[in-house]
Amino acid sequence: MALAASGDLASGARDDRLAEIFTAFNEAWMKYWASYTKLQDQLYDSLRAGREVSWLAATDQEKLREVNQVQRDLFSEMPRRLDYAPLGNITHDMGSAPSKIADLLEALSKEEEGCRDLEAAISVMKEKVDAMRKIMLAEGH
């Protein structure tokens, strides 16, 4: 009987520890989500501003149509915002937890890589924008 009681205590302590970890994860998730949506909004603002600058290259209506077509093609490939999964599709099976956690870690790793790629692209864009700005200033614009 003492063995069963000590097993119950260990199981209870493990469950308490898991509950603490999931609570901390949910707090981190909310911070992640807030920063994700803020970044997404900032990216859309940058995209809009970039589109307006790219239109400056359109010296005539035909060129403007070309630029707009390229942009429409790019936008058609753009990922849409996340669809919310209804609670009916949620499973509480702890047996699937290791694979779900592995999927999350893989997705976060890919996201980190994507962020590095985005930082590199931003750096190139800033260089080009600064070069345009300097030329325009030199020409008195």
N, CA, C and O atoms as CSV, one atom per row, in Angstrom:
chain,resi,resn,atom,element,x,y,z
A,1,MET,N,N,0.818,-1.186,0.000
A,1,MET,CA,C,0.000,0.000,0.000
A,1,MET,C,C,0.864,1.253,0.000
A,1,MET,O,O,0.529,2.235,-0.662
A,2,ALA,N,N,1.984,1.229,0.744
A,2,ALA,CA,C,2.871,2.394,0.776
A,2,ALA,C,C,3.477,2.644,-0.594
A,2,ALA,O,O,3.693,3.792,-0.983
A,3,LEU,N,N,3.750,1.573,-1.326
A,3,LEU,CA,C,4.313,1.704,-2.664
A,3,LEU,C,C,3.319,2.403,-3.586
A,3,LEU,O,O,3.704,3.268,-4.373
A,4,ALA,N,N,2.054,2.036,-3.493
A,4,ALA,CA,C,1.020,2.665,-4.324
A,4,ALA,C,C,0.886,4.134,-3.959
A,4,ALA,O,O,0.744,4.983,-4.838
A,5,ALA,N,N,0.930,4.436,-2.671
A,5,ALA,CA,C,0.799,5.832,-2.233
A,5,ALA,C,C,1.972,6.669,-2.734
A,5,ALA,O,O,1.778,7.809,-3.156
A,6,SER,N,N,3.199,6.113,-2.694
A,6,SER,CA,C,4.347,6.882,-3.180
A,6,SER,C,C,4.262,7.062,-4.696
A,6,SER,O,O,4.689,8.089,-5.224
A,7,GLY,N,N,3.719,6.081,-5.387
A,7,GLY,CA,C,3.513,6.202,-6.837
A,7,GLY,C,C,2.497,7.283,-7.149
A,7,GLY,O,O,2.661,8.044,-8.103
A,8,ASP,N,N,1.433,7.353,-6.334
A,8,ASP,CA,C,0.417,8.386,-6.523
A,8,ASP,C,C,1.013,9.766,-6.272
A,8,ASP,O,O,0.694,10.718,-6.984
A,9,LEU,N,N,1.877,9.880,-5.263
A,9,LEU,CA,C,2.534,11.166,-4.968
A,9,LEU,C,C,3.429,11.584,-6.113
A,9,LEU,O,O,3.428,12.749,-6.511
A,10,ALA,N,N,4.192,10.649,-6.644
A,10,ALA,CA,C,5.079,10.956,-7.762
A,10,ALA,C,C,4.270,11.364,-8.985
A,10,ALA,O,O,4.629,12.299,-9.700
A,11,SER,N,N,3.174,10.649,-9.215
A,11,SER,CA,C,2.311,10.971,-10.353
A,11,SER,C,C,1.673,12.348,-10.163
A,11,SER,O,O,1.578,13.130,-11.109
A,12,GLY,N,N,1.242,12.635,-8.945
A,12,GLY,CA,C,0.652,13.946,-8.644
A,12,GLY,C,C,1.660,15.065,-8.808
A,12,GLY,O,O,1.332,16.125,-9.341
A,13,ALA,N,N,2.895,14.840,-8.351
A,13,ALA,CA,C,3.951,15.849,-8.499
A,13,ALA,C,C,4.261,16.069,-9.978
A,13,ALA,O,O,4.473,17.201,-10.414
A,14,ARG,N,N,4.285,14.968,-10.751
A,14,ARG,CA,C,4.538,15.094,-12.192
A,14,ARG,C,C,3.424,15.886,-12.858
A,14,ARG,O,O,3.679,16.763,-13.682
A,15,ASP,N,N,2.171,15.564,-12.489
A,15,ASP,CA,C,1.027,16.276,-13.063
A,15,ASP,C,C,1.068,17.765,-12.707
A,15,ASP,O,O,0.766,18.616,-13.543
A,16,ASP,N,N,1.443,18.073,-11.457
A,16,ASP,CA,C,1.561,19.476,-11.044
A,16,ASP,C,C,2.640,20.188,-11.846
A,16,ASP,O,O,2.458,21.327,-12.277
A,17,ARG,N,N,3.753,19.513,-12.040
A,17,ARG,CA,C,4.869,20.104,-12.807
A,17,ARG,C,C,4.449,20.330,-14.260
A,17,ARG,O,O,4.747,21.376,-14.837
A,18,LEU,N,N,3.757,19.351,-14.850
A,18,LEU,CA,C,3.258,19.521,-16.221
A,18,LEU,C,C,2.281,20.687,-16.302
A,18,LEU,O,O,2.315,21.461,-17.259
A,19,ALA,N,N,1.415,20.815,-15.310
A,19,ALA,CA,C,0.450,21.922,-15.299
A,19,ALA,C,C,1.185,23.262,-15.263
A,19,ALA,O,O,0.801,24.196,-15.967
A,20,GLU,N,N,2.234,23.362,-14.453
A,20,GLU,CA,C,3.041,24.588,-14.392
A,20,GLU,C,C,3.693,24.888,-15.738
A,20,GLU,O,O,3.694,26.028,-16.201
A,21,ILE,N,N,4.245,23.850,-16.353
A,21,ILE,CA,C,4.918,24.023,-17.646
A,21,ILE,C,C,3.920,24.469,-18.714
A,21,ILE,O,O,4.216,25.365,-19.505
A,22,PHE,N,N,2.737,23.845,-18.740
A,22,PHE,CA,C,1.735,24.237,-19.741
A,22,PHE,C,C,1.227,25.654,-19.504
A,22,PHE,O,O,0.951,26.379,-20.460
A,23,THR,N,N,1.100,26.057,-18.243
A,23,THR,CA,C,0.700,27.433,-17.937
A,23,THR,C,C,1.755,28.413,-18.447
A,23,THR,O,O,1.423,29.424,-19.065
A,24,ALA,N,N,3.023,28.109,-18.186
A,24,ALA,CA,C,4.112,28.968,-18.671
A,24,ALA,C,C,4.160,28.969,-20.200
A,24,ALA,O,O,4.411,30.004,-20.817
A,25,PHE,N,N,3.919,27.804,-20.810
A,25,PHE,CA,C,3.887,27.730,-22.273
A,25,PHE,C,C,2.783,28.618,-22.824
A,25,PHE,O,O,2.999,29.346,-23.793
A,26,ASN,N,N,1.600,28.567,-22.215
A,26,ASN,CA,C,0.483,29.377,-22.702
A,26,ASN,C,C,0.777,30.869,-22.582
A,26,ASN,O,O,0.375,31.650,-23.445
A,27,GLU,N,N,1.471,31.267,-21.526
A,27,GLU,CA,C,1.872,32.675,-21.399
A,27,GLU,C,C,2.864,33.043,-22.503
A,27,GLU,O,O,2.756,34.110,-23.107
A,28,ALA,N,N,3.819,32.168,-22.761
A,28,ALA,CA,C,4.788,32.404,-23.847
A,28,ALA,C,C,4.073,32.424,-25.190
A,28,ALA,O,O,4.405,33.233,-26.056
A,29,TRP,N,N,3.093,31.541,-25.373
A,29,TRP,CA,C,2.326,31.469,-26.614
A,29,TRP,C,C,1.610,32.791,-26.877
A,29,TRP,O,O,1.595,33.272,-28.010
A,30,MET,N,N,1.015,33.383,-25.835
A,30,MET,CA,C,0.301,34.648,-25.998
A,30,MET,C,C,1.271,35.778,-26.384
A,30,MET,O,O,0.937,36.628,-27.209
A,31,LYS,N,N,2.463,35.784,-25.790
A,31,LYS,CA,C,3.478,36.783,-26.168
A,31,LYS,C,C,3.933,36.559,-27.608
A,31,LYS,O,O,4.099,37.513,-28.368
A,32,TYR,N,N,4.133,35.304,-27.977
A,32,TYR,CA,C,4.530,34.956,-29.344
A,32,TYR,C,C,3.452,35.432,-30.310
A,32,TYR,O,O,3.754,36.071,-31.318
A,33,TRP,N,N,2.197,35.121,-30.002
A,33,TRP,CA,C,1.099,35.471,-30.896
A,33,TRP,C,C,1.000,36.987,-31.069
A,33,TRP,O,O,0.800,37.467,-32.185
A,34,ALA,N,N,1.138,37.738,-29.989
A,34,ALA,CA,C,1.073,39.203,-30.072
A,34,ALA,C,C,2.202,39.737,-30.951
A,34,ALA,O,O,1.973,40.618,-31.779
A,35,SER,N,N,3.413,39.217,-30.782
A,35,SER,CA,C,4.534,39.701,-31.597
A,35,SER,C,C,4.382,39.252,-33.041
A,35,SER,O,O,4.775,39.978,-33.954
A,36,TYR,N,N,3.820,38.071,-33.264
A,36,TYR,CA,C,3.594,37.560,-34.623
A,36,TYR,C,C,2.618,38.465,-35.371
A,36,TYR,O,O,2.879,38.866,-36.505
A,37,THR,N,N,1.491,38.783,-34.730
A,37,THR,CA,C,0.503,39.615,-35.417
A,37,THR,C,C,1.029,41.026,-35.623
A,37,THR,O,O,0.737,41.645,-36.646
A,38,LYS,N,N,1.792,41.544,-34.680
A,38,LYS,CA,C,2.391,42.874,-34.847
A,38,LYS,C,C,3.371,42.866,-36.021
A,38,LYS,O,O,3.366,43.783,-36.841
A,39,LEU,N,N,4.208,41.837,-36.100
A,39,LEU,CA,C,5.156,41.727,-37.207
A,39,LEU,C,C,4.422,41.578,-38.532
A,39,LEU,O,O,4.815,42.178,-39.532
A,40,GLN,N,N,3.362,40.783,-38.545
A,40,GLN,CA,C,2.602,40.607,-39.778
A,40,GLN,C,C,2.024,41.943,-40.248
A,40,GLN,O,O,2.073,42.258,-41.437
A,41,ASP,N,N,1.484,42.718,-39.326
A,41,ASP,CA,C,0.966,44.039,-39.688
A,41,ASP,C,C,2.077,44.947,-40.210
A,41,ASP,O,O,1.877,45.676,-41.182
A,42,GLN,N,N,3.245,44.906,-39.571
A,42,GLN,CA,C,4.379,45.716,-40.018
A,42,GLN,C,C,4.836,45.278,-41.410
A,42,GLN,O,O,5.187,46.113,-42.244
A,43,LEU,N,N,4.831,43.974,-41.655
A,43,LEU,CA,C,5.226,43.483,-42.971
A,43,LEU,C,C,4.256,43.959,-44.045
A,43,LEU,O,O,4.678,44.335,-45.139
A,44,TYR,N,N,2.968,43.947,-43.745
A,44,TYR,CA,C,1.986,44.444,-44.710
A,44,TYR,C,C,2.196,45.935,-44.973
A,44,TYR,O,O,2.079,46.383,-46.114
A,45,ASP,N,N,2.508,46.711,-43.923
A,45,ASP,CA,C,2.783,48.142,-44.110
A,45,ASP,C,C,4.012,48.344,-44.992
A,45,ASP,O,O,4.009,49.199,-45.878
A,46,SER,N,N,5.065,47.555,-44.750
A,46,SER,CA,C,6.281,47.649,-45.561
A,46,SER,C,C,5.996,47.239,-47.000
A,46,SER,O,O,6.498,47.844,-47.947
A,47,LEU,N,N,5.189,46.209,-47.142
A,47,LEU,CA,C,4.832,45.736,-48.478
A,47,LEU,C,C,4.100,46.826,-49.258
A,47,LEU,O,O,4.393,47.071,-50.428
A,48,ARG,N,N,3.149,47.470,-48.595
A,48,ARG,CA,C,2.406,48.556,-49.236
A,48,ARG,C,C,3.349,49.678,-49.650
A,48,ARG,O,O,3.273,50.174,-50.774
A,49,ALA,N,N,4.233,50.075,-48.748
A,49,ALA,CA,C,5.178,51.151,-49.055
A,49,ALA,C,C,6.122,50.738,-50.189
A,49,ALA,O,O,6.447,51.551,-51.054
A,50,GLY,N,N,6.554,49.490,-50.182
A,50,GLY,CA,C,7.424,48.993,-51.251
A,50,GLY,C,C,6.727,48.981,-52.600
A,50,GLY,O,O,7.333,49.289,-53.626
A,51,ARG,N,N,5.454,48.624,-52.592
A,51,ARG,CA,C,4.687,48.644,-53.843
A,51,ARG,C,C,4.645,50.063,-54.411
A,51,ARG,O,O,4.819,50.270,-55.612
A,52,GLU,N,N,4.413,51.027,-53.533
A,52,GLU,CA,C,4.329,52.415,-53.997
A,52,GLU,C,C,5.657,52.882,-54.593
A,52,GLU,O,O,5.667,53.604,-55.590
A,53,VAL,N,N,6.767,52.478,-53.994
A,53,VAL,CA,C,8.072,52.851,-54.543
A,53,VAL,C,C,8.306,52.149,-55.872
A,53,VAL,O,O,8.849,52.749,-56.800
A,54,SER,N,N,7.902,50.881,-55.977
A,54,SER,CA,C,8.113,50.171,-57.238
A,54,SER,C,C,7.312,50.805,-58.365
A,54,SER,O,O,7.725,50.738,-59.523
A,55,TRP,N,N,6.191,51.409,-58.057
A,55,TRP,CA,C,5.398,52.084,-59.088
A,55,TRP,C,C,6.132,53.292,-59.670
A,55,TRP,O,O,5.842,53.717,-60.788
A,56,LEU,N,N,7.075,53.841,-58.916
A,56,LEU,CA,C,7.841,54.980,-59.438
A,56,LEU,C,C,8.622,54.600,-60.693
A,56,LEU,O,O,8.947,55.462,-61.509
A,57,ALA,N,N,8.925,53.310,-60.848
A,57,ALA,CA,C,9.674,52.840,-62.020
A,57,ALA,C,C,8.807,52.827,-63.280
A,57,ALA,O,O,9.324,52.707,-64.391
A,58,ALA,N,N,7.511,52.948,-63.110
A,58,ALA,CA,C,6.604,52.912,-64.249
A,58,ALA,C,C,6.601,54.281,-64.931
A,58,ALA,O,O,5.959,55.224,-64.470
A,59,THR,N,N,7.326,54.359,-66.026
A,59,THR,CA,C,7.456,55.637,-66.735
A,59,THR,C,C,6.292,55.898,-67.680
A,59,THR,O,O,6.121,57.020,-68.157
A,60,ASP,N,N,5.493,54.874,-67.954
A,60,ASP,CA,C,4.310,55.046,-68.802
A,60,ASP,C,C,3.247,54.045,-68.372
A,60,ASP,O,O,3.488,53.215,-67.496
A,61,GLN,N,N,2.076,54.123,-68.986
A,61,GLN,CA,C,0.962,53.255,-68.590
A,61,GLN,C,C,1.260,51.775,-68.832
A,61,GLN,O,O,0.843,50.921,-68.049
A,62,GLU,N,N,1.976,51.472,-69.907
A,62,GLU,CA,C,2.310,50.066,-70.196
A,62,GLU,C,C,3.220,49.501,-69.104
A,62,GLU,O,O,3.014,48.384,-68.630
A,63,LYS,N,N,4.212,50.273,-68.717
A,63,LYS,CA,C,5.122,49.836,-67.654
A,63,LYS,C,C,4.359,49.681,-66.334
A,63,LYS,O,O,4.617,48.744,-65.578
A,64,LEU,N,N,3.425,50.590,-66.057
A,64,LEU,CA,C,2.614,50.489,-64.841
A,64,LEU,C,C,1.778,49.210,-64.866
A,64,LEU,O,O,1.656,48.537,-63.843
A,65,ARG,N,N,1.207,48.871,-66.005
A,65,ARG,CA,C,0.445,47.622,-66.122
A,65,ARG,C,C,1.349,46.412,-65.867
A,65,ARG,O,O,0.944,45.453,-65.211
A,66,GLU,N,N,2.567,46.469,-66.388
A,66,GLU,CA,C,3.527,45.372,-66.157
A,66,GLU,C,C,3.831,45.210,-64.671
A,66,GLU,O,O,3.776,44.107,-64.128
A,67,VAL,N,N,4.153,46.326,-64.027
A,67,VAL,CA,C,4.476,46.297,-62.598
A,67,VAL,C,C,3.287,45.769,-61.803
A,67,VAL,O,O,3.455,44.934,-60.914
A,68,ASN,N,N,2.089,46.251,-62.119
A,68,ASN,CA,C,0.892,45.793,-61.413
A,68,ASN,C,C,0.646,44.303,-61.631
A,68,ASN,O,O,0.229,43.607,-60.706
A,69,GLN,N,N,0.898,43.802,-62.846
A,69,GLN,CA,C,0.696,42.368,-63.113
A,69,GLN,C,C,1.672,41.525,-62.296
A,69,GLN,O,O,1.289,40.503,-61.726
A,70,VAL,N,N,2.917,41.951,-62.240
A,70,VAL,CA,C,3.909,41.221,-61.438
A,70,VAL,C,C,3.472,41.205,-59.978
A,70,VAL,O,O,3.561,40.176,-59.308
A,71,GLN,N,N,3.000,42.350,-59.486
A,71,GLN,CA,C,2.558,42.418,-58.097
A,71,GLN,C,C,1.319,41.551,-57.863
A,71,GLN,O,O,1.221,40.894,-56.827
A,72,ARG,N,N,0.384,41.537,-58.793
A,72,ARG,CA,C,-0.794,40.667,-58.650
A,72,ARG,C,C,-0.372,39.203,-58.590
A,72,ARG,O,O,-0.904,38.429,-57.794
A,73,ASP,N,N,0.590,38.828,-59.437
A,73,ASP,CA,C,1.083,37.450,-59.424
A,73,ASP,C,C,1.711,37.107,-58.074
A,73,ASP,O,O,1.484,36.025,-57.532
A,74,LEU,N,N,2.501,38.036,-57.538
A,74,LEU,CA,C,3.119,37.806,-56.234
A,74,LEU,C,C,2.063,37.682,-55.138
A,74,LEU,O,O,2.151,36.803,-54.281
A,75,PHE,N,N,1.063,38.567,-55.170
A,75,PHE,CA,C,0.026,38.533,-54.148
A,75,PHE,C,C,-0.815,37.268,-54.226
A,75,PHE,O,O,-1.291,36.775,-53.203
A,76,SER,N,N,-1.000,36.738,-55.430
A,76,SER,CA,C,-1.805,35.519,-55.555
A,76,SER,C,C,-1.113,34.328,-54.901
A,76,SER,O,O,-1.775,33.367,-54.510
A,77,GLU,N,N,0.220,34.381,-54.776
A,77,GLU,CA,C,0.973,33.300,-54.139
A,77,GLU,C,C,1.159,33.522,-52.646
A,77,GLU,O,O,1.679,32.655,-51.944
A,78,MET,N,N,0.735,34.679,-52.165
A,78,MET,CA,C,0.969,35.049,-50.776
A,78,MET,C,C,0.125,34.195,-49.838
A,78,MET,O,O,-1.064,33.996,-50.089
A,79,PRO,N,N,0.720,33.687,-48.760
A,79,PRO,CA,C,-0.059,32.890,-47.810
A,79,PRO,C,C,-1.133,33.743,-47.135
A,79,PRO,O,O,-0.940,34.933,-46.887
A,80,ARG,N,N,-2.235,33.125,-46.854
A,80,ARG,CA,C,-3.343,33.803,-46.179
A,80,ARG,C,C,-3.145,33.707,-44.677
A,80,ARG,O,O,-2.352,32.904,-44.187
A,81,ARG,N,N,-3.874,34.531,-43.966
A,81,ARG,CA,C,-3.810,34.480,-42.509
A,81,ARG,C,C,-4.307,33.129,-42.004
A,81,ARG,O,O,-5.093,32.448,-42.662
A,82,LEU,N,N,-3.838,32.770,-40.842
A,82,LEU,CA,C,-4.130,31.480,-40.230
A,82,LEU,C,C,-5.624,31.293,-39.997
A,82,LEU,O,O,-6.308,32.191,-39.507
A,83,ASP,N,N,-6.109,30.134,-40.350
A,83,ASP,CA,C,-7.487,29.778,-40.034
A,83,ASP,C,C,-7.516,29.211,-38.626
A,83,ASP,O,O,-6.627,28.458,-38.229
A,84,TYR,N,N,-8.539,29.576,-37.881
A,84,TYR,CA,C,-8.670,29.081,-36.523
A,84,TYR,C,C,-9.246,27.669,-36.555
A,84,TYR,O,O,-10.237,27.417,-37.240
A,85,ALA,N,N,-8.632,26.754,-35.822
A,85,ALA,CA,C,-9.119,25.378,-35.739
A,85,ALA,C,C,-10.156,25.302,-34.620
A,85,ALA,O,O,-9.850,25.634,-33.475
A,86,PRO,N,N,-11.369,24.873,-34.934
A,86,PRO,CA,C,-12.388,24.781,-33.875
A,86,PRO,C,C,-12.012,23.747,-32.816
A,86,PRO,O,O,-11.280,22.796,-33.091
A,87,LEU,N,N,-12.518,23.946,-31.619
A,87,LEU,CA,C,-12.179,23.057,-30.501
A,87,LEU,C,C,-12.597,21.619,-30.744
A,87,LEU,O,O,-12.020,20.713,-30.142
A,88,GLY,N,N,-13.573,21.375,-31.599
A,88,GLY,CA,C,-13.995,20.009,-31.892
A,88,GLY,C,C,-12.885,19.169,-32.490
A,88,GLY,O,O,-12.932,17.941,-32.420
A,89,ASN,N,N,-11.881,19.813,-33.081
A,89,ASN,CA,C,-10.774,19.092,-33.704
A,89,ASN,C,C,-9.584,18.912,-32.764
A,89,ASN,O,O,-8.540,18.408,-33.176
A,90,ILE,N,N,-9.732,19.312,-31.532
A,90,ILE,CA,C,-8.634,19.244,-30.561
A,90,ILE,C,C,-8.658,17.890,-29.872
A,90,ILE,O,O,-9.721,17.387,-29.507
A,91,THR,N,N,-7.484,17.307,-29.697
A,91,THR,CA,C,-7.376,16.050,-28.969
A,91,THR,C,C,-6.585,16.285,-27.686
A,91,THR,O,O,-5.619,17.048,-27.668
A,92,HIS,N,N,-7.001,15.629,-26.632
A,92,HIS,CA,C,-6.299,15.743,-25.344
A,92,HIS,C,C,-5.465,14.496,-25.072
A,92,HIS,O,O,-5.072,14.248,-23.932
A,93,ASP,N,N,-5.198,13.724,-26.096
A,93,ASP,CA,C,-4.441,12.491,-25.965
A,93,ASP,C,C,-2.972,12.814,-25.703
A,93,ASP,O,O,-2.256,13.263,-26.597
A,94,MET,N,N,-2.536,12.581,-24.475
A,94,MET,CA,C,-1.145,12.873,-24.119
A,94,MET,C,C,-0.177,11.957,-24.857
A,94,MET,O,O,1.013,12.258,-24.942
A,95,GLY,N,N,-0.670,10.844,-25.390
A,95,GLY,CA,C,0.180,9.953,-26.172
A,95,GLY,C,C,0.657,10.618,-27.461
A,95,GLY,O,O,1.715,10.277,-27.989
A,96,SER,N,N,-0.134,11.573,-27.965
A,96,SER,CA,C,0.264,12.277,-29.195
A,96,SER,C,C,1.113,13.516,-28.890
A,96,SER,O,O,1.602,14.174,-29.808
A,97,ALA,N,N,1.287,13.833,-27.611
A,97,ALA,CA,C,2.032,15.036,-27.226
A,97,ALA,C,C,3.465,15.063,-27.770
A,97,ALA,O,O,3.887,16.098,-28.284
A,98,PRO,N,N,4.228,13.969,-27.678
A,98,PRO,CA,C,5.605,14.035,-28.193
A,98,PRO,C,C,5.678,14.404,-29.675
A,98,PRO,O,O,6.555,15.170,-30.075
A,99,SER,N,N,4.763,13.866,-30.497
A,99,SER,CA,C,4.817,14.198,-31.921
A,99,SER,C,C,4.364,15.641,-32.161
A,99,SER,O,O,4.899,16.316,-33.040
A,100,LYS,N,N,3.383,16.118,-31.384
A,100,LYS,CA,C,2.945,17.511,-31.526
A,100,LYS,C,C,4.048,18.470,-31.098
A,100,LYS,O,O,4.260,19.501,-31.736
A,101,ILE,N,N,4.741,18.135,-30.033
A,101,ILE,CA,C,5.848,18.966,-29.562
A,101,ILE,C,C,6.971,18.969,-30.597
A,101,ILE,O,O,7.561,20.015,-30.865
A,102,ALA,N,N,7.268,17.817,-31.173
A,102,ALA,CA,C,8.294,17.728,-32.219
A,102,ALA,C,C,7.895,18.572,-33.431
A,102,ALA,O,O,8.735,19.256,-34.015
A,103,ASP,N,N,6.611,18.523,-33.809
A,103,ASP,CA,C,6.130,19.339,-34.931
A,103,ASP,C,C,6.308,20.823,-34.643
A,103,ASP,O,O,6.711,21.586,-35.521
A,104,LEU,N,N,6.005,21.235,-33.408
A,104,LEU,CA,C,6.157,22.639,-33.026
A,104,LEU,C,C,7.619,23.063,-33.071
A,104,LEU,O,O,7.942,24.131,-33.591
A,105,LEU,N,N,8.504,22.232,-32.530
A,105,LEU,CA,C,9.930,22.552,-32.563
A,105,LEU,C,C,10.446,22.674,-33.997
A,105,LEU,O,O,11.238,23.567,-34.301
A,106,GLU,N,N,9.999,21.780,-34.873
A,106,GLU,CA,C,10.406,21.847,-36.281
A,106,GLU,C,C,9.888,23.124,-36.936
A,106,GLU,O,O,10.617,23.792,-37.669
A,107,ALA,N,N,8.631,23.458,-36.669
A,107,ALA,CA,C,8.046,24.675,-37.247
A,107,ALA,C,C,8.770,25.919,-36.747
A,107,ALA,O,O,9.019,26.842,-37.523
A,108,LEU,N,N,9.110,25.953,-35.464
A,108,LEU,CA,C,9.827,27.112,-34.906
A,108,LEU,C,C,11.227,27.230,-35.489
A,108,LEU,O,O,11.716,28.336,-35.718
A,109,SER,N,N,11.874,26.091,-35.731
A,109,SER,CA,C,13.201,26.119,-36.355
A,109,SER,C,C,13.122,26.684,-37.766
A,109,SER,O,O,13.960,27.490,-38.171
A,110,LYS,N,N,12.105,26.254,-38.513
A,110,LYS,CA,C,11.914,26.792,-39.865
A,110,LYS,C,C,11.601,28.279,-39.806
A,110,LYS,O,O,12.049,29.050,-40.655
A,111,GLU,N,N,10.838,28.676,-38.809
A,111,GLU,CA,C,10.499,30.087,-38.644
A,111,GLU,C,C,11.749,30.913,-38.359
A,111,GLU,O,O,11.904,32.010,-38.896
A,112,GLU,N,N,12.641,30.394,-37.518
A,112,GLU,CA,C,13.903,31.094,-37.246
A,112,GLU,C,C,14.693,31.275,-38.531
A,112,GLU,O,O,15.234,32.351,-38.788
A,113,GLU,N,N,14.759,30.227,-39.335
A,113,GLU,CA,C,15.467,30.302,-40.612
A,113,GLU,C,C,14.806,31.343,-41.523
A,113,GLU,O,O,15.488,32.131,-42.179
A,114,GLY,N,N,13.483,31.332,-41.552
A,114,GLY,CA,C,12.747,32.310,-42.351
A,114,GLY,C,C,12.999,33.731,-41.876
A,114,GLY,O,O,13.095,34.650,-42.689
A,115,CYS,N,N,13.106,33.917,-40.577
A,115,CYS,CA,C,13.396,35.247,-40.029
A,115,CYS,C,C,14.787,35.715,-40.445
A,115,CYS,O,O,14.987,36.890,-40.755
A,116,ARG,N,N,15.745,34.794,-40.451
A,116,ARG,CA,C,17.097,35.170,-40.913
A,116,ARG,C,C,17.065,35.566,-42.389
A,116,ARG,O,O,17.713,36.533,-42.789
A,117,ASP,N,N,16.307,34.815,-43.199
A,117,ASP,CA,C,16.164,35.156,-44.616
A,117,ASP,C,C,15.490,36.521,-44.771
A,117,ASP,O,O,15.890,37.329,-45.609
A,118,LEU,N,N,14.463,36.767,-43.951
A,118,LEU,CA,C,13.770,38.051,-43.997
A,118,LEU,C,C,14.710,39.186,-43.605
A,118,LEU,O,O,14.707,40.239,-44.243
A,119,GLU,N,N,15.512,38.986,-42.566
A,119,GLU,CA,C,16.479,40.013,-42.166
A,119,GLU,C,C,17.458,40.308,-43.289
A,119,GLU,O,O,17.802,41.468,-43.516
A,120,ALA,N,N,17.913,39.284,-43.993
A,120,ALA,CA,C,18.836,39.491,-45.108
A,120,ALA,C,C,18.146,40.268,-46.227
A,120,ALA,O,O,18.741,41.170,-46.817
A,121,ALA,N,N,16.891,39.921,-46.519
A,121,ALA,CA,C,16.144,40.628,-47.563
A,121,ALA,C,C,15.901,42.082,-47.168
A,121,ALA,O,O,15.987,42.975,-48.012
A,122,ILE,N,N,15.603,42.325,-45.906
A,122,ILE,CA,C,15.401,43.696,-45.418
A,122,ILE,C,C,16.684,44.497,-45.569
A,122,ILE,O,O,16.648,45.662,-45.967
A,123,SER,N,N,17.808,43.885,-45.258
A,123,SER,CA,C,19.095,44.557,-45.385
A,123,SER,C,C,19.352,44.981,-46.833
A,123,SER,O,O,19.782,46.105,-47.091
A,124,VAL,N,N,19.087,44.077,-47.769
A,124,VAL,CA,C,19.279,44.399,-49.192
A,124,VAL,C,C,18.333,45.523,-49.604
A,124,VAL,O,O,18.734,46.458,-50.298
A,125,MET,N,N,17.075,45.428,-49.173
A,125,MET,CA,C,16.103,46.474,-49.511
A,125,MET,C,C,16.540,47.833,-48.970
A,125,MET,O,O,16.445,48.843,-49.666
A,126,LYS,N,N,17.015,47.853,-47.736
A,126,LYS,CA,C,17.452,49.119,-47.142
A,126,LYS,C,C,18.633,49.702,-47.915
A,126,LYS,O,O,18.709,50.915,-48.110
A,127,GLU,N,N,19.549,48.848,-48.353
A,127,GLU,CA,C,20.685,49.316,-49.158
A,127,GLU,C,C,20.194,49.958,-50.447
A,127,GLU,O,O,20.666,51.029,-50.828
A,128,LYS,N,N,19.241,49.304,-51.126
A,128,LYS,CA,C,18.728,49.818,-52.397
A,128,LYS,C,C,17.948,51.111,-52.193
A,128,LYS,O,O,18.072,52.048,-52.982
A,129,VAL,N,N,17.146,51.162,-51.138
A,129,VAL,CA,C,16.379,52.371,-50.840
A,129,VAL,C,C,17.323,53.528,-50.513
A,129,VAL,O,O,17.109,54.657,-50.955
A,130,ASP,N,N,18.359,53.242,-49.742
A,130,ASP,CA,C,19.316,54.289,-49.400
A,130,ASP,C,C,20.049,54.782,-50.653
A,130,ASP,O,O,20.297,55.979,-50.796
A,131,ALA,N,N,20.393,53.868,-51.552
A,131,ALA,CA,C,21.050,54.262,-52.807
A,131,ALA,C,C,20.118,55.144,-53.637
A,131,ALA,O,O,20.556,56.146,-54.202
A,132,MET,N,N,18.822,54.777,-53.717
A,132,MET,CA,C,17.852,55.602,-54.448
A,132,MET,C,C,17.742,56.984,-53.815
A,132,MET,O,O,17.736,57.999,-54.512
A,133,ARG,N,N,17.655,57.011,-52.501
A,133,ARG,CA,C,17.520,58.273,-51.774
A,133,ARG,C,C,18.710,59.183,-52.037
A,133,ARG,O,O,18.537,60.380,-52.267
A,134,LYS,N,N,19.932,58.619,-52.004
A,134,LYS,CA,C,21.136,59.419,-52.234
A,134,LYS,C,C,21.179,59.983,-53.645
A,134,LYS,O,O,21.547,61.140,-53.843
A,135,ILE,N,N,20.808,59.179,-54.614
A,135,ILE,CA,C,20.800,59.654,-56.015
A,135,ILE,C,C,19.775,60.762,-56.175
A,135,ILE,O,O,20.049,61.775,-56.819
A,136,MET,N,N,18.594,60.579,-55.594
A,136,MET,CA,C,17.554,61.596,-55.717
A,136,MET,C,C,17.959,62.884,-55.015
A,136,MET,O,O,17.673,63.972,-55.514
A,137,LEU,N,N,18.616,62.782,-53.871
A,137,LEU,CA,C,19.090,63.978,-53.175
A,137,LEU,C,C,20.152,64.697,-53.998
A,137,LEU,O,O,20.164,65.926,-54.073
A,138,ALA,N,N,21.040,63.927,-54.611
A,138,ALA,CA,C,22.101,64.520,-55.426
A,138,ALA,C,C,21.520,65.258,-56.638
A,138,ALA,O,O,22.090,66.238,-57.117
A,139,GLU,N,N,20.365,64.762,-57.126
A,139,GLU,CA,C,19.726,65.384,-58.276
A,139,GLU,C,C,18.753,66.482,-57.870
A,139,GLU,O,O,18.114,67.091,-58.727
A,140,GLY,N,N,18.636,66.740,-56.581
A,140,GLY,CA,C,17.775,67.815,-56.103
A,140,GLY,C,C,16.316,67.446,-55.944
A,140,GLY,O,O,15.463,68.333,-55.960
A,141,HIS,N,N,15.994,66.157,-55.790
A,141,HIS,CA,C,14.589,65.752,-55.603
A,141,HIS,C,C,14.259,65.602,-54.160
A,141,HIS,O,O,13.125,65.267,-53.818
